[in-house]
Amino acid sequence: MEKELIKVHPEDNVAVALKNLKSNTTVSFEGENIVLTTDVKAKHKIALTTLHKDEKIYMYGVLVGSASETIEKGAVITTENVKHKTEKVTGKTETVNWNIPDVTKWKDRTFNGYHREDGQVGTRNVWLFFPLVFCENRNIEVLKEVFEKELLNEDVNKHRLLLRSLVNRDGTTDNSDITGDTVPVFDNIDVKFITHQGGCGGIRQDSESLSQLLAGYVNNPNVAGATVLSLGCQNLQIQILKDALNKVAPNLNKPVLIYEQQKMGTVEEMLNTIIKDSFAEIKKANQIKRKPAPLSKLKIGLECGGSDGFSGISANPTLGQVSDIITALKGTAILSEFPELCGVEQELVNRCVDEKQSSRFLQLMQDFEKSVVNAGSGFDMNPSPGNIKDGLITDAMKSAGAAKKGGTSPIVEILDYGEYVTKSGLNLLCTPGNDVESTTAMAGSGANIILFTTGLGTPTGNPITPVIKVASNSELALKMPDIIDIDTGAIIRGEKSIEEMADVLMEYIVDIASGKKTKAMELNQNDFIPWKRGVSL
């Protein structure tokens, strides 16, 4: 018989509905009959025992809230009868022993990547254009149009064809200037473009932070080289970027072309020079070929967005198993989104390899939360309306599920925003919970693949790092097949174990790392939003 409820951890006093259930239905669960006192939608939770006011609520084995009123056994928990609550954390209380997974089947596997002189291996070969200041965004857009139309020789957009038919009024399309399927001029290099709203106007720390992020993008193994545009008078001076590059990669041996408009005369003269110089370097970068590399060269970012009540049961634990496999192979995993680690700090502190890392993690968490409180909010406001609608009632509940992406391995290093990974193993990176700000940061910290779970659907991609979208449920995968790469709904149905699903995802990762495109890449979804922590001046 199909399961109706699931309890994630033996110590939980709530269970998750696996399908829509009606009030007054009797459900057999763990040897007893539970009469549902309310309707329960799939993904939402019911009380397994009567919970009195202020009684603690546990899920995933951790405190995720407390009852704000009496909740009868068999009743659904909601934002009206539950409030956010977490355990107090003071420091490391124990050292967690890691049960290393058996990776025999993966230890001799390889992917075909781009080998860089510093030992990193890219999953893509990208020439990157970006500005140091928003004043240069228009010039970046001009360059984007030129290179995409002439160098990449891309197919005409289907939406452009639709508009053309509307302009012609008769529903037909005049395709006289379209030659059909086109072939890029270069077959071994992508050209990507970043724009942003930073580099000037804010506090100087914002520019320094942005420079660290951009330096990380240049140093990312997926990037072959870069063209950088500067106005000249902005806060983010060229030397600040050079200092950041020297900090992250003292022996950087990639071409980085930098142009300052205020020293170059007219826009036309500057763009002509940039196009000629960049084309020559792109032509050289196209000569770099893919070669086999061990899976230890993978640096995977772990992300979730548009999460639902199944994310912490199917998709996120699948990523956790993959994270453990990668780290067991001496590869690297990056877990970010600090507001979505609220409530599971003790577990993460205990997994840190030493007191230094655990102390830094707590300090960054406390500083982050303090800044949010000072702004008149709090981590408890993190769940979005979509999260709540689909069963994630409190931030701690959302966080306990989100943390599953990090598996069970030791945490080797805590990184602040803009810092680059230097150690294999699981790293924690301080970022907001915002999907794009987080994925933007992970690519800047060196991730050459990003795994992104979603229960509601999100199109997020990245200009330099492939983003693999993992659905928590099959309904989403069927509804939005153009953005979903992997469907973990079989776990919810009891058809696959987390370990089996992780093997499916691992095979897909190898394919993507070797050159296959993700759905976000096919849609040309290139999102980039730096995290601005300061005020504008």
C-alpha positions as CSV (number, residue, x, y, z in Angstrom):
1,M,0.0,0.0,0.0
2,E,1.2,3.5,-0.8
3,K,2.7,5.3,2.2
4,E,0.7,8.3,3.4
5,L,3.1,9.7,6.0
6,I,6.8,9.7,6.6
7,K,8.8,10.6,9.8
8,V,12.3,11.8,8.9
9,H,14.0,11.2,12.2
10,P,13.1,8.8,15.1
11,E,13.0,11.7,17.5
12,D,10.5,13.8,15.4
13,N,7.1,14.5,16.8
14,V,5.7,15.5,13.4
15,A,5.3,13.6,10.2
16,V,5.2,14.7,6.5
17,A,2.1,14.0,4.4
18,L,3.2,12.3,1.1
19,K,-0.2,13.1,-0.5
20,N,-3.3,15.1,0.1
21,L,-5.2,13.7,3.1
22,K,-8.8,14.5,4.2
23,S,-10.0,15.4,7.7
24,N,-11.4,12.5,9.7
25,T,-9.3,10.0,7.7
26,T,-7.7,7.3,9.8
27,V,-4.1,6.8,8.9
28,S,-2.1,3.7,10.1
29,F,1.4,4.9,11.1
30,E,4.1,3.2,13.2
31,G,1.7,0.7,14.6
32,E,-1.1,3.0,15.6
33,N,-4.1,4.7,14.1
34,I,-4.1,8.5,13.8
35,V,-7.3,10.3,13.0
36,L,-6.7,13.5,11.1
37,T,-8.4,16.4,12.7
38,T,-7.9,18.7,9.7
39,D,-7.3,18.5,5.9
40,V,-3.6,18.0,5.2
41,K,-2.0,18.9,1.9
42,A,0.9,16.9,0.6
43,K,4.3,18.2,1.9
44,H,2.7,19.6,5.1
45,K,3.2,18.2,8.6
46,I,0.9,16.8,11.2
47,A,1.4,16.4,14.9
48,L,2.0,12.8,16.0
49,T,1.0,13.6,19.5
50,T,-0.9,16.5,21.2
51,L,1.4,19.5,21.5
52,H,0.5,21.9,24.2
53,K,1.3,25.6,24.0
54,D,5.1,26.3,24.0
55,E,5.9,22.6,23.6
56,K,8.9,22.0,21.3
57,I,8.5,20.7,17.8
58,Y,11.2,18.5,16.4
59,M,11.9,17.5,12.7
60,Y,15.0,16.0,11.2
61,G,15.9,15.4,14.9
62,V,16.4,19.1,15.6
63,L,14.2,21.8,17.2
64,V,12.3,23.6,14.4
65,G,9.7,25.5,16.4
66,S,7.2,25.5,19.3
67,A,3.5,25.4,19.5
68,S,1.9,28.8,19.9
69,E,-1.4,27.1,20.9
70,T,-2.5,23.6,21.6
71,I,-2.2,21.4,18.5
72,E,-4.2,18.2,18.6
73,K,-2.8,14.9,17.5
74,G,-3.5,14.5,13.8
75,A,-3.8,18.2,13.2
76,V,-1.8,20.1,10.5
77,I,0.9,22.5,11.7
78,T,0.7,26.0,10.3
79,T,2.1,29.5,10.7
80,E,-0.9,30.2,13.0
81,N,-0.2,27.4,15.5
82,V,3.6,27.3,15.3
83,K,6.4,29.8,15.9
84,H,10.1,29.8,15.0
85,K,12.4,28.4,17.7
86,T,15.9,27.0,17.7
87,E,18.4,25.6,20.2
88,K,21.0,27.9,21.8
89,V,24.6,27.2,20.5
90,T,27.7,28.2,22.4
91,G,30.4,26.1,20.8
92,K,31.7,22.7,19.9
93,T,30.3,20.0,22.2
94,E,31.6,16.9,20.5
95,T,33.6,15.6,17.5
96,V,31.5,13.8,15.0
97,N,32.9,10.6,13.4
98,W,32.2,10.4,9.7
99,N,31.1,7.1,8.1
100,I,32.8,7.5,4.8
101,P,30.7,6.1,1.9
102,D,32.0,3.3,-0.3
103,V,33.3,5.1,-3.4
104,T,34.9,2.1,-5.1
105,K,32.7,2.6,-8.2
106,W,33.8,6.2,-8.6
107,K,37.5,6.3,-7.6
108,D,38.8,5.5,-11.1
109,R,36.2,7.5,-13.0
110,T,37.2,10.7,-14.9
111,F,35.5,13.6,-16.6
112,N,36.9,15.5,-19.7
113,G,37.8,19.0,-18.5
114,Y,40.0,22.0,-19.2
115,H,43.3,21.7,-17.3
116,R,44.7,25.0,-16.0
117,E,48.3,25.7,-15.2
118,D,47.5,26.1,-11.5
119,G,46.2,22.5,-11.3
120,Q,42.5,23.4,-11.3
121,V,40.3,21.8,-14.0
122,G,37.4,23.5,-15.6
123,T,34.1,22.0,-16.8
124,R,33.8,24.8,-19.3
125,N,36.1,27.1,-21.3
126,V,34.8,30.6,-21.0
127,W,36.1,34.0,-22.1
128,L,34.5,36.5,-19.7
129,F,33.7,40.2,-20.3
130,F,32.8,42.3,-17.2
131,P,32.9,45.9,-16.0
132,L,34.4,47.3,-12.9
133,V,31.6,49.8,-12.6
134,F,28.0,50.1,-13.7
135,C,28.9,53.0,-16.0
136,E,30.5,50.5,-18.4
137,N,27.4,48.3,-18.6
138,R,26.3,49.8,-21.9
139,N,29.6,49.1,-23.5
140,I,29.5,45.5,-22.2
141,E,26.0,45.2,-23.8
142,V,27.3,46.5,-27.1
143,L,30.2,44.0,-27.0
144,K,27.7,41.2,-26.1
145,E,25.6,42.0,-29.2
146,V,28.6,42.1,-31.5
147,F,30.2,38.8,-30.2
148,E,27.0,36.9,-30.0
149,K,25.8,37.8,-33.5
150,E,29.1,37.6,-35.3
151,L,31.4,35.3,-33.3
152,L,29.0,32.8,-31.8
153,N,26.8,33.0,-34.8
154,E,23.8,32.0,-32.7
155,D,20.4,30.9,-34.1
156,V,17.7,33.5,-34.4
157,N,15.7,33.6,-31.2
158,K,12.2,31.9,-31.5
159,H,10.7,34.9,-29.8
160,R,12.1,37.2,-32.4
161,L,10.4,35.0,-35.0
162,L,7.1,35.3,-33.2
163,L,7.4,39.1,-33.0
164,R,8.3,39.2,-36.7
165,S,5.1,37.3,-37.5
166,L,3.1,39.8,-35.5
167,V,4.7,42.7,-37.2
168,N,3.8,41.2,-40.6
169,R,0.2,41.0,-39.3
170,D,-0.6,38.0,-41.4
171,G,0.9,35.4,-39.1
172,T,3.7,34.5,-41.5
173,T,7.4,35.0,-41.0
174,D,9.9,36.5,-43.4
175,N,13.0,34.4,-42.8
176,S,15.0,35.7,-45.7
177,D,17.9,36.8,-43.5
178,I,18.0,33.4,-41.7
179,T,20.2,30.7,-43.0
180,G,18.9,27.9,-40.8
181,D,21.1,26.0,-38.4
182,T,24.3,27.9,-37.7
183,V,27.7,26.8,-36.6
184,P,29.7,28.9,-34.1
185,V,33.0,30.3,-35.4
186,F,34.8,28.6,-32.5
187,D,33.9,25.2,-31.2
188,N,35.9,25.1,-28.0
189,I,35.2,28.4,-26.2
190,D,32.1,30.2,-24.8
191,V,32.0,34.0,-24.6
192,K,30.0,35.3,-21.7
193,F,29.1,38.8,-20.3
194,I,28.5,40.1,-16.8
195,T,26.9,43.4,-15.9
196,H,26.2,44.7,-12.4
197,Q,25.1,47.8,-10.5
198,G,28.2,48.1,-8.3
199,G,31.7,49.6,-8.4
200,C,30.9,53.1,-7.2
201,G,28.4,55.1,-5.1
202,G,28.4,52.7,-2.1
203,I,30.9,52.4,0.7
204,R,34.5,51.5,-0.2
205,Q,34.1,48.1,1.3
206,D,31.4,47.3,-1.3
207,S,33.9,47.8,-4.1
208,E,36.5,45.8,-2.3
209,S,34.1,43.0,-1.8
210,L,33.0,43.1,-5.5
211,S,36.7,43.1,-6.6
212,Q,37.2,39.9,-4.6
213,L,34.2,38.3,-6.2
214,L,35.3,39.3,-9.7
215,A,38.8,38.1,-9.0
216,G,37.3,34.7,-8.0
217,Y,35.5,34.6,-11.4
218,V,38.7,35.2,-13.2
219,N,40.5,32.5,-11.2
220,N,37.6,30.0,-11.5
221,P,38.9,27.0,-13.6
222,N,36.0,27.4,-16.0
223,V,37.4,30.7,-17.2
224,A,40.2,30.9,-19.8
225,G,40.6,34.7,-19.6
226,A,38.8,38.0,-19.3
227,T,38.2,41.4,-20.8
228,V,37.6,44.1,-18.1
229,L,36.2,47.5,-18.7
230,S,36.9,50.4,-16.3
231,L,35.6,54.0,-16.5
232,G,38.5,55.4,-14.5
233,C,37.2,57.5,-11.7
234,Q,35.1,54.9,-9.9
235,N,35.6,53.5,-6.4
236,L,36.6,50.1,-7.7
237,Q,39.9,51.1,-9.2
238,I,41.9,48.9,-11.6
239,Q,44.6,48.5,-8.9
240,I,42.1,47.2,-6.4
241,L,41.1,44.4,-8.9
242,K,44.8,43.6,-9.5
243,D,45.4,43.4,-5.8
244,A,42.5,41.1,-5.4
245,L,43.7,38.9,-8.3
246,N,47.2,38.8,-6.7
247,K,45.6,37.7,-3.4
248,V,43.5,34.9,-4.8
249,A,46.1,33.8,-7.4
250,P,49.6,35.2,-7.0
251,N,50.9,33.2,-10.0
252,L,47.9,33.8,-12.2
253,N,48.8,32.9,-15.8
254,K,45.6,33.8,-17.6
255,P,45.2,36.6,-20.1
256,V,43.3,39.5,-18.4
257,L,42.8,42.5,-20.7
258,I,41.9,45.7,-18.9
259,Y,40.7,49.0,-20.6
260,E,40.1,52.4,-19.0
261,Q,37.7,54.5,-21.0
262,Q,38.8,57.9,-19.6
263,K,42.3,57.2,-21.1
264,M,41.1,55.9,-24.5
265,G,39.2,58.7,-26.3
266,T,36.0,58.0,-28.1
267,V,33.8,55.0,-27.4
268,E,34.3,53.8,-31.0
269,E,38.1,53.8,-30.7
270,M,37.9,52.0,-27.4
271,L,35.5,49.3,-28.6
272,N,37.5,48.7,-31.8
273,T,40.6,48.1,-29.7
274,I,38.8,45.8,-27.3
275,I,37.2,43.7,-30.1
276,K,40.5,43.2,-31.9
277,D,42.5,42.4,-28.7
278,S,39.8,40.1,-27.3
279,F,39.3,38.2,-30.5
280,A,43.0,37.4,-30.7
281,E,43.0,36.0,-27.2
282,I,39.7,34.1,-27.6
283,K,41.2,32.5,-30.7
284,K,44.1,31.3,-28.6
285,A,41.8,30.1,-25.8
286,N,39.8,28.0,-28.3
287,Q,42.9,25.9,-28.8
288,I,42.6,24.5,-25.2
289,K,41.2,21.0,-25.4
290,R,39.3,18.8,-22.9
291,K,41.4,16.0,-21.3
292,P,40.5,13.4,-18.7
293,A,40.7,14.5,-15.1
294,P,39.9,12.6,-11.8
295,L,36.6,13.4,-10.0
296,S,38.7,14.9,-7.2
297,K,39.1,18.0,-9.5
298,L,35.3,18.7,-9.1
299,K,34.3,21.6,-6.9
300,I,30.5,21.4,-6.5
301,G,28.3,24.2,-5.1
302,L,25.3,23.1,-3.2
303,E,22.2,25.3,-3.6
304,C,18.4,25.2,-3.0
305,G,15.7,27.6,-4.1
306,G,12.0,27.5,-4.5
307,S,12.1,24.8,-1.9
308,D,9.1,22.8,-0.8
309,G,8.1,20.3,1.9
310,F,9.7,17.4,0.0
311,S,13.1,19.2,-0.7
312,G,14.6,18.0,2.6
313,I,13.4,14.4,2.1
314,S,14.3,13.8,-1.6
315,A,16.4,16.3,-3.5
316,N,18.5,17.8,-0.6
317,P,19.6,14.4,0.9
318,T,20.5,13.3,-2.7
319,L,22.9,16.2,-2.9
320,G,24.2,15.4,0.6
321,Q,25.0,11.9,-0.6
322,V,26.8,13.3,-3.7
323,S,28.6,15.8,-1.5
324,D,29.9,12.9,0.7
325,I,31.0,10.9,-2.4
326,I,32.8,13.9,-3.8
327,T,34.6,14.7,-0.6
328,A,35.5,11.0,0.0
329,L,37.2,11.2,-3.4
330,K,39.2,14.2,-2.2
331,G,37.1,16.6,-4.2
332,T,35.5,19.8,-2.9
333,A,31.9,20.8,-1.9
334,I,30.6,24.2,-1.0
335,L,27.5,24.8,1.2
336,S,26.3,28.4,1.5
337,E,23.1,30.3,2.4
338,F,23.8,31.0,6.1
339,P,20.2,32.1,6.9
340,E,19.2,28.6,5.9
341,L,21.5,27.0,8.4
342,C,19.7,28.6,11.3
343,G,18.7,25.9,13.8
344,V,21.3,23.4,12.8
345,E,24.3,25.3,14.0
346,Q,25.2,22.8,16.7
347,E,25.4,19.9,14.3
348,L,27.6,22.0,11.9
349,V,29.8,23.3,14.7
350,N,30.4,19.8,15.9
351,R,31.4,18.8,12.3
352,C,34.0,21.5,12.0
353,V,37.5,20.0,12.0
354,D,38.8,22.3,14.8
355,E,37.8,25.1,17.2
356,K,39.1,27.8,14.9
357,Q,36.6,26.8,12.2
358,S,33.7,26.3,14.5
359,S,34.3,29.7,16.2
360,R,34.5,31.5,12.8
361,F,31.3,29.8,11.7
362,L,29.4,31.0,14.8
363,Q,30.9,34.5,14.6
364,L,29.8,34.9,10.9
365,M,26.3,33.6,11.7
366,Q,26.0,36.0,14.7
367,D,27.3,39.0,12.7
368,F,24.9,38.2,9.8
369,E,21.9,37.8,12.0
370,K,22.7,40.9,14.0
371,S,22.8,42.9,10.7
372,V,19.4,41.5,9.8
373,V,17.9,42.4,13.2
374,N,19.4,45.9,13.0
375,A,17.6,46.3,9.7
376,G,14.3,45.5,11.4
377,S,13.9,41.8,10.4
378,G,15.3,38.4,11.4
379,F,16.2,35.0,10.1
380,D,12.7,33.9,11.1
381,M,11.5,35.9,8.1
382,N,13.5,33.8,5.6
383,P,10.7,31.4,4.4
384,S,9.1,32.9,1.3
385,P,5.3,32.7,0.7
386,G,6.0,29.8,-1.7
387,N,8.0,27.9,0.9
388,I,5.2,28.3,3.5
389,K,2.5,27.4,1.0
390,D,4.3,24.1,0.3
391,G,5.0,23.1,3.9
392,L,8.1,25.0,5.2
393,I,6.5,26.8,8.1
394,T,9.5,28.1,10.0
395,D,13.1,29.1,9.1
396,A,14.5,26.3,11.3
397,M,12.3,23.7,9.5
398,K,13.5,25.1,6.2
399,S,17.1,25.2,7.4
400,A,17.1,21.6,8.8
401,G,16.1,20.4,5.3
402,A,18.4,22.7,3.5
403,A,21.4,21.6,5.5
404,K,20.9,18.0,4.2
405,K,22.6,19.2,1.0
406,G,25.9,19.2,2.9
407,G,25.8,15.5,3.7
408,T,27.7,14.3,6.8
409,S,31.4,14.8,6.1
410,P,33.7,17.0,8.3
411,I,33.7,20.7,7.6
412,V,37.2,21.7,6.6
413,E,37.0,25.4,6.3
414,I,34.6,28.4,6.9
415,L,34.7,31.0,4.2
416,D,33.4,34.5,4.2
417,Y,31.8,36.0,1.1
418,G,34.3,36.4,-1.7
419,E,36.9,34.1,-0.3
420,Y,38.2,31.3,-2.6
421,V,38.2,27.6,-1.7
422,T,41.7,26.3,-1.0
423,K,40.9,23.0,0.8
424,S,39.3,19.8,-0.5
425,G,36.4,18.6,1.5
426,L,33.2,20.4,2.6
427,N,33.5,24.2,2.9
428,L,30.8,26.5,4.4
429,L,30.5,29.8,2.5
430,C,28.8,32.8,4.1
431,T,26.1,34.1,1.7
432,P,22.5,35.2,1.8
433,G,19.7,32.8,1.1
434,N,18.9,34.6,-2.1
435,D,19.3,32.1,-4.9
436,V,21.3,34.2,-7.4
437,E,23.4,36.0,-4.8
438,S,24.4,32.6,-3.4
439,T,25.1,30.9,-6.8
440,T,27.0,34.0,-7.8
441,A,29.2,33.7,-4.7
442,M,29.9,30.0,-5.1
443,A,31.1,30.5,-8.7
444,G,33.3,33.3,-7.3
445,S,34.7,30.9,-4.7
446,G,35.7,28.4,-7.4
447,A,32.8,26.0,-7.9
448,N,33.0,24.4,-11.4
449,I,29.6,22.7,-11.1
450,I,26.6,23.9,-9.1
451,L,23.8,21.5,-7.9
452,F,20.6,23.3,-7.3
453,T,17.5,21.7,-5.8
454,T,14.0,23.1,-6.2
455,G,10.5,22.0,-5.3
456,L,8.6,24.9,-6.9
457,G,10.8,25.5,-9.9
458,T,13.4,28.2,-10.7
459,P,15.3,29.0,-13.9
460,T,18.5,30.2,-12.2
461,G,21.8,29.7,-14.2
462,N,25.3,31.2,-14.0
463,P,27.5,32.7,-16.7
464,I,30.6,30.6,-16.0
465,T,29.4,27.5,-14.0
466,P,26.9,24.9,-15.1
467,V,23.9,24.8,-12.8
468,I,22.2,21.4,-12.6
469,K,18.5,21.7,-11.5
470,V,17.3,18.9,-9.2
471,A,13.5,18.6,-8.6
472,S,12.2,17.3,-5.3
473,N,9.0,16.0,-6.9
474,S,8.0,14.5,-10.2
475,E,5.1,16.9,-10.7
476,L,7.5,19.8,-11.0
477,A,9.7,17.8,-13.4
478,L,6.8,17.1,-15.7
479,K,5.4,20.6,-15.5
480,M,8.7,22.4,-16.2
481,P,10.9,20.0,-18.2
482,D,12.8,22.9,-19.8
483,I,14.4,23.9,-16.5
484,I,14.7,20.6,-14.6
485,D,17.7,18.3,-15.2
486,I,17.1,15.5,-12.6
487,D,13.9,14.3,-10.9
488,T,14.2,12.8,-7.4
489,G,10.5,12.2,-7.0
490,A,11.1,8.4,-7.1
491,I,12.4,8.8,-3.5
492,I,9.0,10.1,-2.4
493,R,7.3,7.3,-4.1
494,G,9.6,4.7,-2.5
495,E,10.9,3.6,-5.9
496,K,14.5,4.6,-5.3
497,S,16.7,5.1,-2.3
498,I,18.7,8.2,-1.7
499,E,21.9,6.3,-2.5
500,E,20.5,5.1,-5.9
501,M,19.3,8.6,-6.8
502,A,22.8,9.9,-5.9
503,D,24.4,7.5,-8.4
504,V,22.0,8.8,-11.1
505,L,23.0,12.4,-10.3
506,M,26.7,11.5,-10.2
507,E,26.5,10.1,-13.7
508,Y,24.8,13.3,-14.9
509,I,27.5,15.4,-13.2
510,V,30.2,13.5,-15.1
511,D,28.3,14.2,-18.3
512,I,27.9,17.9,-17.6
513,A,31.5,18.3,-16.5
514,S,32.6,16.7,-19.8
515,G,30.7,19.1,-22.0
516,K,27.0,18.3,-22.0
517,K,24.7,21.3,-21.5
518,T,22.4,21.8,-18.5
519,K,18.8,23.0,-19.1
520,A,19.8,26.5,-17.8
521,M,22.7,26.6,-20.3
522,E,20.3,25.6,-23.1
523,L,18.1,28.5,-22.1
524,N,21.2,30.8,-21.9
525,Q,20.3,31.7,-18.3
526,N,23.2,33.7,-17.0
527,D,22.4,35.2,-13.6
528,F,24.8,37.4,-11.7
529,I,24.0,39.4,-8.5
530,P,26.7,40.4,-6.1
531,W,25.8,40.7,-2.5
532,K,25.9,44.3,-1.4
533,R,26.2,44.5,2.4
534,G,26.7,48.2,2.8
535,V,24.6,51.3,2.3
536,S,24.8,53.7,-0.7
537,L,26.5,57.1,-0.3
